[in-house]
């Protein structure tokens, strides 16, 4: 059944408000995070968020939602869409 969930694509949206609040949908896992960089896997590839004072306020891998607050300076995608296994997937195996 877990394989069936992975084949269903979630919509991927990014909403940035005043460079202080970021909501992302379509998140499948969080690879790494600290107060300056957060790396997540999305339906559109690996995404890196950079800034200062970054804080994950809400994370739901079931719904694919992630909320981040802080001073957001940059958002970027890498073309690598193959999931390697993120921090939370390794932690809860």
C-alpha positions in Angstrom: 0.0 0.0 0.0 2.9 2.4 0.7 4.0 1.9 -3.0 0.5 3.0 -4.1 0.8 6.2 -2.2 4.1 7.1 -3.9 2.6 6.7 -7.4 -0.2 9.3 -6.6 1.1 12.7 -7.5 0.3 15.6 -5.2 -0.2 19.1 -6.6 2.9 21.2 -6.1 2.4 24.8 -5.1 4.7 27.4 -3.5 3.2 30.5 -1.8 5.7 33.1 -0.4 4.3 35.9 1.6 6.5 39.0 2.3 9.6 36.8 2.3 8.7 35.8 5.8 6.2 32.9 5.4 6.5 30.1 2.9 3.9 27.4 2.2 4.8 24.4 0.0 2.5 21.6 -1.1 3.6 18.4 -2.9 6.4 17.7 -0.4 7.3 14.1 -0.1 10.2 14.3 2.4 12.6 16.7 4.2 16.2 15.8 3.5 18.0 18.3 5.9 17.3 21.5 7.8 18.9 24.1 10.0 18.2 27.8 10.6 19.9 28.8 7.3 19.0 26.0 4.8 16.1 23.6 4.3 16.2 20.9 1.6 13.0 19.1 0.7 11.9 16.6 -1.9 8.8 17.7 -3.9 6.9 16.4 -6.9 8.9 18.8 -9.1 12.4 17.8 -7.8 14.7 18.6 -4.9 14.1 22.1 -3.5 16.4 24.2 -1.4 15.3 27.1 0.7 18.0 29.5 2.0 17.7 32.4 4.4 18.2 33.1 8.1 16.1 32.2 11.2 14.3 29.5 9.2 11.8 27.4 11.2 9.6 24.6 10.1 6.2 25.4 11.6 4.1 22.6 10.1 5.1 19.4 8.3 2.6 16.8 7.1 4.0 14.2 4.8 0.6 12.6 4.6 -0.9 15.7 2.9 2.4 17.0 1.5 2.2 20.3 3.2 5.2 22.3 4.7 5.1 25.7 6.3 8.3 27.6 6.9 8.8 31.0 8.6 11.9 33.2 8.8 13.8 35.5 6.5 13.7 33.7 3.1 16.4 34.8 0.7 16.3 32.2 -2.0 14.4 29.2 -3.4 15.9 26.8 -5.9 15.3 23.4 -7.5 17.7 20.8 -8.7 16.9 18.6 -11.6 17.5 15.5 -9.6 13.9 14.2 -9.1 15.0 10.8 -7.8 14.4 10.6 -4.1 17.4 9.4 -2.1 15.6 9.1 1.3 15.4 12.1 3.5 16.0 12.9 7.1 12.5 11.8 8.3 12.3 8.7 6.1 15.7 7.5 7.6 14.6 8.4 11.1 11.3 6.5 11.0 12.2 3.4 9.1 
